[in-house]
Amino acid sequence: MESIKFTASIEVNCNPEVAFDYTQDYKQRLSWDTFLKKADLIEGATKAEKGAKAYCVATNGLGMVTEYVTFNRPKATAIKMTKGPFMFKSFLGSWTFRELKPNSTEVIFLYSFKLRFPFNLLKGSIKKILESNVKQRLIDLKTNIELKARPANKM
């Protein structure tokens, strides 16, 4: 069975370090990531780094334990599922941060996964739902980073 893959990206008005740090800070994760209702580092991890594990629960109630397999600040980070919903045979995700010009970063999200039977019969629908969720997460990320960076209006 082949992997199902897709990417989505957005330009964010900040440098790669700001985008990287913001996305990997679990204390702030739920303030911008509207796909999740729970996001915690587990098994003694105190920060995101290679080997750290996290437990995240989507708003639909599906939870997943992931492990960081790459952590290359401020360029890229990647996770793999170690325990998750039965529908996924495997699941990988990555963030890439590419400076386009000063104070402008392209944030690229990639998902690669395999589905178990009978969920593989719905792969088109599942991919479409996940793509929609990722696009919204990127919009929410951009909005939150750019709002934080905007100076307060003085009256």
C-alpha positions, -999 to 999 in steps of 0.1 A, spaced: 0 0 0 15 33 -10 17 64 12 -8 92 8 11 125 8 3 162 5 18 196 14 4 230 21 23 262 27 18 299 36 39 330 38 42 345 73 56 379 81 83 369 105 117 353 104 121 315 104 133 315 140 101 331 152 79 308 132 98 277 142 98 285 179 62 295 179 50 263 163 71 241 185 62 258 218 36 235 235 27 261 260 13 283 232 2 255 208 -35 257 216 -36 295 213 -33 292 175 -37 255 165 -75 253 161 -73 216 149 -62 205 184 -80 205 218 -50 190 236 -13 192 230 12 180 256 48 169 258 49 135 276 72 110 292 93 137 309 99 159 279 100 196 288 106 209 253 103 199 217 135 182 205 147 151 187 134 121 207 107 140 226 72 126 226 40 145 224 3 136 229 -22 156 208 -59 153 205 -78 167 176 -111 185 181 -128 154 166 -115 134 197 -88 113 179 -56 113 198 -20 105 187 13 100 203 42 113 182 80 113 185 103 140 171 126 123 146 141 156 133 146 189 151 167 213 131 160 248 143 150 270 125 148 250 92 127 218 98 112 195 123 95 161 117 74 137 138 63 101 134 33 85 150 41 59 177 6 53 188 -26 66 173 -60 60 158 -65 25 144 -73 41 110 -36 50 105 -11 23 97 16 49 98 17 87 100 45 112 95 44 150 95 70 177 90 73 215 92 98 233 70 106 270 74 122 288 44 132 324 45 118 342 14 133 376 23 139 394 55 110 391 79 91 367 55 90 329 59 73 302 39 60 276 63 55 243 46 35 215 62 38 179 49 17 148 58 25 113 47 3 84 60 -10 49 53 -45 39 61 -56 5 74 -85 -14 58 -114 -4 55 -103 32 59 -81 30 28 -114 28 9 -120 63 20 -85 77 13 -97 105 -10 -122 118 16 -97 114 45 -70 132 25 -94 160 16 -104 165 53 -68 165 65 -58 190 37 -85 213 47 -75 211 84 -38 218 75 -47 248 54 -68 262 83 -40 256 108 -16 275 86 -40 304 83 -45 304 120 -7 303 125 -1 333 102 -29 353 118 -16 347 154 21 353 146 13 385 127 -11 398 154 15 392 181 41 411 160 18 441 153 25 470 177 -5 481 198 -23 511 183 -19 542 203 -49 565 206 
